[in-house]
Amino acid sequence: MGERLAREWTVCKVHLMPVETDQFGPQLLVGLDRGRGRPLRSALERELRAAIHAGRLHAGTALPSTRALAAELGVSRGVVVEAYAQLAAEGYLLTRAGAPARVAAVAAPADDDDRPWEAWPAVRHDLRPGRPDLGSFPRRVWLGAMRRALATAPLSASGYGDPRGAPELRAELAAYLGRTRGVATAASGVVVTAGVQQGLGLLARALAARGVRRIAVEEPGFPIHRLLLARHGLEPVPVGVDEEGVRIEAIVDAGVDAALLTPAHQFPMGAVLSAERRAALLAWAAETGALIVEDDYDGEYRYDRAPVGALQGLDPERVVYLGSASKALAPTLRLGWVIAPGSLRGAVAEEKAWADGGSPGLEQLALADLISRGEIDRHLRRMRRVYRTRRDALLAAAARHLPAARALGVPAGLHLAFALPDARDEKALLAGAARRGVGVFAIRRRPPGERRGHTVLLAGYANLPEPAVPAAVRALGAAVTAAPAAASAR
């Protein structure tokens, strides 16, 4: 071939255990140019050095044994021994008798995108709403469910399943939600998702494809959902809320095609949509053909009486129900569900199929196992007692250290909203709280007829054991006292 020489690429056999034999050892893709008159040892050194510099071989990566790599490359073992020794001398490899050679920590291309995504950086006093008690996740129970899923799942469960979700979980969810939340559906109506956020995104795409353009959202409400709807081509239209929940006349006046609501426990103000407004909302949907999207994000937690039933159970053909295991168990499971009317069911399922082909199967089987065995009921009963005690402790501490603040909403959920008597500079307030080790949220609330409005603190109690509550609220009270009045309120 003259000067055009063939380049040989060899792939070594793979095994995760760095055993010093020809049959076992780490896999390594390495190119060895044999045709340029360069010694094989130098060629191997150059390839490994380039792979380390380029970041293909990461720090700590175990390399094949000298015997195994020599056999796969078809060279003498001495070639590999000398190459490894030279790279170790240059600081590229770490070698130790009886252990595999490993890549040393040397300069690699900077990766600006490798910064940790700290949506929840650690704080000393965690009053941020939105998460359950992560320490109470029933690890032993979940581990048992996963083991049973692995032991009993049919072979077909390891393949590509129904993108709508595992039949076992869909059936268990339909029965469970029917008896605990009043949801009316069969297993065929359930689509399992990677949480409510994905479910809402699937629904938004399905609605946009059908010509829906404007959707009412509560104000104040969950900002992530508002942004998500806009990303999928819908126009969020804010409508006000008060102590009875969302104002139905505002939805009617908005001229929207759909409405996204939190009727069981309005986020963040904590109201429950009254029976009269529920009836008026369903009448509006029936008259206009609009769709109601119900986000039942923490409907399992009510502390003074039985939880109010889901709106979906009153009109399954007008209401889409969204739920997840995030507040009941833990957000990391990434398991949620959409229960849509028959007219939308196929479109949501199709969007799910295109999105990811279906949620992880073993986790679905494990959740189905927990529901069928009553473990979810037992866990929720225990956590209701825990959360109620923490909520009471937060109220007692607020009465002492935030005496001017007024608690809003009903005894439910995982957070409290405290209305301050005036409007503070929320940015300065949150910065002062952070300096004191407190994580908390704050919003500006301007009810109809109020020009200046007032500041509302959103304080979660799920991740704060009772003994830690007084110190947390004392520090928060100091931050509130130090925060200046809002510019518009001066």
Stockholm file with secondary structure:
# STOCKHOLM 1.0

chainA/1-490         MGERLAREWTVCKVHLMPVETDQFGPQLLVGLDRGRGRPLRSALERELRAAIHAGRLHAGTALPSTRALAAELGVSRGVVVEAYAQLAAEGYLLTRAGAPARVAAVAAPADDDDRPWEAWPAVRHDLRPGRPDLGSFPRRVWLGAMRRALATAPLSASGYGDPRGAPELRAELAAYLGRTRGVATAASGVVVTAGVQQGLGLLARALAARGVRRIAVEEPGFPIHRLLLARHGLEPVPVGVDEEGVRIEAIVDAGVDAALLTPAHQFPMGAVLSAERRAALLAWAAETGALIVEDDYDGEYRYDRAPVGALQGLDPERVVYLGSASKALAPTLRLGWVIAPGSLRGAVAEEKAWADGGSPGLEQLALADLISRGEIDRHLRRMRRVYRTRRDALLAAAARHLPAARALGVPAGLHLAFALPDARDEKALLAGAARRGVGVFAIRRRPPGERRGHTVLLAGYANLPEPAVPAAVRALGAAVTAAPAAASAR
#=GR chainA/1-490 SS CTTCCCCEEEECCCCSSCCSSSSCSCCCEEEECCSSSCCHHHHHHHHHHHHHHHTSSCTTCBCCCHHHHHHHHTSCHHHHHHHHHHHHHTTSEEEETTEEEEECCCCCCCCGGGSCCCSSCCCSEECCSSCCCGGGCCHHHHHHHHHHHHHHCCGGGGSCCCTTCCHHHHHHHHHHHHHHHCCCCCGGGEEEESSHHHHHHHHHHHHHHTTCCEEEEEESCCHHHHHHHHHTTCEEEEEEEETTEECHHHHHHHTCSEEEECCSSCTTTCCCCCHHHHHHHHHHHHHHTCEEEEECTTTTCBSSSCCCCCGGGGCTTTEEEEEESTTTTCGGGCCEEEECCHHHHHHHHHHHHHHHSSCCHHHHHHHHHHHHTTHHHHHHHHHHHHHHHHHHHHHHHHHHHCTTCEEESCSBSSEEEEECSSCBCHHHHHHHHHHTTEECEEEEECCTTCSSCEEEEEEECTTSCGGGHHHHHHHHHHHHHHSCBCGGGC
#=GC SS_cons         CTTCCCCEEEECCCCSSCCSSSSCSCCCEEEECCSSSCCHHHHHHHHHHHHHHHTSSCTTCBCCCHHHHHHHHTSCHHHHHHHHHHHHHTTSEEEETTEEEEECCCCCCCCGGGSCCCSSCCCSEECCSSCCCGGGCCHHHHHHHHHHHHHHCCGGGGSCCCTTCCHHHHHHHHHHHHHHHCCCCCGGGEEEESSHHHHHHHHHHHHHHTTCCEEEEEESCCHHHHHHHHHTTCEEEEEEEETTEECHHHHHHHTCSEEEECCSSCTTTCCCCCHHHHHHHHHHHHHHTCEEEEECTTTTCBSSSCCCCCGGGGCTTTEEEEEESTTTTCGGGCCEEEECCHHHHHHHHHHHHHHHSSCCHHHHHHHHHHHHTTHHHHHHHHHHHHHHHHHHHHHHHHHHHCTTCEEESCSBSSEEEEECSSCBCHHHHHHHHHHTTEECEEEEECCTTCSSCEEEEEEECTTSCGGGHHHHHHHHHHHHHHSCBCGGGC
//
